[in-house]
Amino acid sequence: MKKPTPTFVHSLAASLVVLLALSAVSLAIPSSPEEAAEGEELLAPATRTLYLIRHGDYDHADDRDPEVGKALVPIGVAQARLVGARLRGMPVAWDALYTSPMTRALETAKVIGDDLGMEPEVSRNLRECTPPTWREDIMKEEKPEDLAACEKQLDEAFAQFFQPAKGAERHEIVSAHGNVIRSFLVRALGVDKESWLGMSIGNCSLTVIQVKPDGAMKVLAFSDVGHIPPNLQTRTSPGEPRDLKVP
């Protein structure tokens, strides 16, 4: 019997290596979205910590659509730089940076992203809106269909973001709005969802909510503005025009 040549043996070995590699790839790649989802569910739940940033102060006099106008004013940019510096100094590895598509939140996220070397990911569920509240003066100015749409949007956003992580701990930044963050807070606490307007929240403040592996939630901070000097702080409603001069 004729002995196989070295070339034939090498070719056969190379073919076997290719077949084994292709088999490994086919085993590793899910055959359907359902199979991929099942694979994710096999990962152990882990802690997710959300760092919610209310956007910086903006041009309240601009009457354009908030996805076109209402940009940050200089003091708002300064506030965004300060919160970005605070986040950069934290001893954590950042996993994501999400933002509302509205100009004031998007610009705030871009300033923070510039400091952290991250690109913001836009989520329309983070848009500002007004959900139902016990304040009658607010309710009478809102249309019932707008209130219902806002509540539905925020319920969806909360279900999307406030879930345990999969496989490993995650730290995520969210650039959003005062109403949105306060609504998330009352949902995390499990209290009356209409009580959100009983709180005031500063521009570029830091609100931290932790979601444990079992789904339990803990509020670690709310409207923390310790990184912003008093002369640069602004809150929910616009007050007297302010500049960047140190008093």
PyMOL commands that set and color helices and strands:
alter all, ss='L'
color gray80, all
select helices_A, chain A and resi 6-28+33-42+74-88+103-116+124-126+136-139+144-161+178-189+193-198+230-232
alter helices_A, ss='H'
color red, helices_A
select strands_A, chain A and resi 45-46+48-54+96-99+121-122+165-166+170-176+206-211+217-224
alter strands_A, ss='S'
color yellow, strands_A
deselect
rebuild
show_as cartoon
